[in-house]
Amino acid sequence: DQIGLAWEDPTTGERSESVLVVPIALGREFAKMPTEIEGRSVSRLVLDSLQVSRYHAFINLVNGNLMVTDQRSTTGTFVNGVRQTRSILANGDILQIGPYQISVSLGAV
């Protein structure tokens, strides 16, 4: 399963978009994020801000739903403005990690 993530760099305003294969780890340090979970390769997305924890959040499929789980980050993970420890993601949701507002597109090709 692939999802599209799009965001603007909080410092430069430069827009980025990625289509990634689930599971996805998000964090500040590439080396601190898992490379594999349950035998599946993990896509790692580095968000360059001190407000982002080294390994901040994890997106995975759980019972057919796309689930984001906060990895005990210091600043929290927000879905549509609400702080969540664990939340199902839907198409068009805004995932906030540190200063990054990331829009989620399901069924991205």
Disulfide bonds with the S-S distance in Angstrom:
none
